[in-house]
Amino acid sequence: MVTPSSTPILYSARHLHGMLFTPASAPSACVVIVPPLFEEKRCAHRALTMCARALAEAGAVVLHPDLTATGNSQGRLADITLDDWIDDIVEAVTVVTDRASAPVRITGCRAGALLAAHAVARGLTVDRLLLWQPIASGRGYLQQTRTRRMIQQHVVGKSTAEDDPYEVEGQQLSSDLYTVLESLTYPTARSLNDLRLLQCGATDRLLNEYQRLGAQLPFSSMRCVVCPPFWLPHTPASYTAVTEAVCQEVLA
């Protein structure tokens, strides 16, 4: 097997950074991996990179971008809006489609799943959307991040009384962005194309929150894979099972 190439790229007038994975032969699919946000993005980086490389080995041209004000992309979280992140996803799709005329697939991980769903709802045309261990809603997600932050501070003996209400895992958001994220839910079923869900974790039984999501949205596939929670701090482990599952759901 010929190893695909991986190249850091800068694109867009806003100086966005991403890793581009190019297959050794003509691409059979164009894929964008929309990453999680905040601390989950850092924790999930290894698993997402492995999946991007595996997708390229299977014949796809893949972009794993850093959204504005995250990773190595420019900007400050205190200055951006949800629309900026939606525009980032649209521009990421343009990057891969400029390199190949092939079916377009997006996989959004955790908060990236919710952002990707809204990009599609606003008119971004894709052939398939995979929600990969998606957050169920912005409100629930922000509550989880605050709980994690409080636990961490309690462990180190730090008071939480003076925490900024718009801080998320050490990142300062504008009040407008925080409020929009908090109110964000999945768009109506009519706006979504071929839609799939991949659950990863300790059980092969679909979580209640995903069962409820399945009652709202027209999933063509809802799949469970037992694997480590790669989006949380932990000792690195094997991601073979989840990598194979992502490749199957994105490319099959």
C-alpha positions in Angstrom: 0.0 0.0 0.0 1.3 3.4 -0.9 1.1 5.8 2.0 -1.0 9.0 1.4 0.7 12.4 1.9 -0.2 14.7 4.7 0.5 18.4 4.5 -0.3 21.4 6.7 -2.0 24.1 4.7 -3.2 27.7 5.2 -6.3 28.8 3.4 -9.0 31.4 3.4 -8.5 35.2 3.8 -8.8 34.5 7.6 -5.7 32.4 7.6 -7.2 29.1 8.6 -5.0 26.1 9.3 -5.7 22.5 8.5 -4.0 19.2 7.7 -4.7 17.9 4.2 -4.4 14.2 3.5 -4.1 13.2 -0.1 -4.5 9.7 -1.4 -1.9 8.1 -3.6 -4.3 7.7 -6.5 -7.2 9.8 -7.9 -9.6 10.6 -5.0 -12.8 8.7 -4.8 -14.4 11.0 -2.2 -13.9 14.4 -0.7 -14.1 14.4 3.2 -14.0 17.2 5.8 -13.6 16.2 9.5 -15.1 18.9 11.7 -13.3 18.6 15.0 -14.6 19.0 18.6 -14.2 22.3 20.5 -12.1 23.4 23.4 -10.5 20.7 25.6 -12.2 17.9 23.7 -10.5 19.0 20.5 -7.1 18.6 22.1 -8.0 15.2 23.5 -9.5 13.9 20.3 -6.7 15.1 18.0 -4.8 11.7 17.8 -8.0 9.7 17.0 -9.1 12.2 14.4 -5.7 12.2 12.8 -5.7 8.4 12.6 -9.1 8.5 11.0 -8.1 11.1 8.5 -5.0 9.1 7.5 -7.1 5.9 7.2 -9.7 7.7 5.0 -6.9 8.9 2.7 -5.5 5.4 2.5 -9.0 4.2 1.4 -8.9 6.8 -1.4 -10.4 10.0 0.0 -8.9 13.5 0.0 -9.4 14.7 3.5 -9.1 18.0 5.3 -8.9 18.1 9.1 -9.3 21.9 9.8 -8.8 24.1 12.8 -11.8 26.4 13.0 -11.3 30.1 13.5 -9.6 30.9 16.9 -8.9 27.2 17.6 -5.8 25.1 17.1 -3.4 26.9 14.8 -6.0 29.1 13.1 -6.0 32.8 13.7 -8.5 34.7 15.7 -9.8 35.2 19.3 -12.8 33.3 20.7 -13.9 36.5 22.3 -14.3 38.1 18.8 -16.0 35.5 16.7 -19.5 34.3 16.0 -21.2 31.1 15.2 -21.4 32.3 11.6 -17.6 32.4 11.4 -17.4 28.7 12.3 -20.2 27.8 9.8 -18.3 29.7 7.1 -15.1 27.8 8.1 -16.9 24.5 7.3 -18.1 25.8 4.0 -14.5 26.9 3.1 -13.1 23.6 4.2 -15.4 21.8 1.7 -14.2 24.1 -1.0 -10.6 23.1 -0.3 -11.3 19.4 -0.9 -13.7 19.9 -3.8 -11.1 22.0 -5.6 -8.8 19.0 -5.5 -11.2 16.4 -6.7 -14.6 15.9 -8.4 -16.0 13.3 -6.1 -18.8 12.7 -3.6 -18.6 15.1 -0.6 -18.8 13.7 2.9 -18.6 15.5 6.2 -18.0 13.9 9.6 -18.5 16.1 12.6 -17.2 15.0 15.9 -18.8 16.0 19.2 -19.6 19.8 19.0 -18.3 19.7 15.4 -21.3 17.4 14.6 -23.8 20.1 15.7 -21.9 22.8 13.7 -21.7 20.6 10.6 -25.5 19.9 10.8 -26.1 23.6 10.8 -23.8 24.2 7.9 -25.8 21.7 5.9 -29.0 23.2 7.0 -27.9 26.6 5.8 -27.3 25.3 2.3 -24.0 23.5 2.2 -24.4 20.6 -0.2 -22.9 17.3 0.9 -23.7 13.7 -0.1 -23.4 12.3 3.4 -23.2 13.7 7.0 -21.8 11.5 9.8 -22.5 12.7 13.4 -19.6 11.1 15.3 -20.3 10.9 19.1 -22.3 14.1 18.7 -23.2 16.4 21.5 -27.0 16.3 21.9 -27.5 20.1 22.4 -25.4 23.2 23.0 -27.0 23.7 26.5 -26.2 20.1 27.7 -22.7 20.4 26.3 -21.9 23.6 28.0 -23.2 22.2 31.2 -20.9 19.2 30.9 -17.9 21.5 30.2 -18.7 23.6 33.3 -19.1 20.5 35.5 -15.7 19.2 34.3 -14.1 22.5 35.0 -15.6 22.7 38.5 -14.3 19.2 39.3 -10.8 20.0 38.1 -10.8 23.2 40.2 -12.0 21.3 43.2 -9.3 18.8 42.8 -6.6 21.5 42.8 -8.3 23.4 45.6 -9.3 26.4 43.5 -12.5 28.4 44.3 -15.1 28.6 41.5 -16.9 31.6 42.9 -15.2 34.1 40.6 -15.4 32.1 37.4 -16.5 34.1 34.3 -19.9 32.9 33.1 -18.7 32.9 29.5 -15.5 30.9 30.1 -15.4 27.4 28.7 -12.6 25.1 29.9 -10.2 28.0 30.2 -11.3 29.7 26.9 -13.0 33.1 27.0 -16.0 33.4 24.7 -18.1 36.5 23.9 -21.4 36.6 25.6 -23.1 36.5 22.2 -21.2 33.3 21.1 -21.9 31.6 24.4 -25.6 32.4 24.3 -25.9 31.2 20.7 -24.1 27.9 21.5 -26.2 27.4 24.6 -29.4 27.6 22.5 -28.2 25.4 19.6 -30.1 22.3 18.8 -30.2 20.1 15.6 -32.0 21.6 12.6 -35.1 20.1 11.2 -35.0 16.8 9.4 -35.9 18.3 6.0 -32.6 20.1 5.7 -30.4 17.0 6.2 -29.2 14.6 3.6 -27.9 11.0 4.0 -27.5 11.2 7.8 -25.6 8.7 10.0 -24.7 8.5 13.7 -21.7 6.7 15.2 -21.6 6.2 19.0 -18.3 5.4 20.6 -17.8 4.3 24.2 -18.1 1.6 26.8 -21.4 0.1 25.6 -22.8 -1.3 22.4 -26.2 -0.1 23.4 -27.4 3.2 22.0 -27.4 5.9 24.6 -30.8 7.4 25.6 -29.8 10.8 24.3 -29.1 9.3 20.9 -32.3 7.3 20.9 -34.1 10.6 21.4 -32.1 12.2 18.6 -33.0 9.2 16.4 -36.7 10.0 17.0 -36.1 13.5 15.7 -33.8 13.0 12.7 -33.9 10.6 9.7 -30.8 8.6 10.3 -30.1 6.0 7.7 -27.6 4.3 10.1 -27.1 4.5 13.9 -24.0 2.4 14.9 -22.3 1.7 18.2 -18.6 0.9 18.6 -17.0 -0.1 21.9 -13.8 2.0 22.3 -12.1 4.4 24.7 -13.6 7.8 25.1 -11.1 9.5 22.9 -12.6 13.0 23.4 -11.8 13.0 27.2 -8.4 13.1 28.9 -7.1 9.5 29.2 -4.2 7.3 28.5 -3.8 6.8 24.7 -5.2 3.5 23.5 -5.9 1.7 20.3 -8.4 3.4 17.9 -8.5 0.6 15.4 -12.2 -0.2 15.9 -13.4 3.4 15.7 -11.1 4.1 12.7 -12.6 1.2 10.8 -16.1 2.2 11.7 -15.6 5.8 10.6 -14.1 4.7 7.3 -17.1 2.4 6.7 -19.7 5.0 7.6 -18.1 7.8 5.6 -17.1 5.9 2.5 -19.3 2.8 2.1 
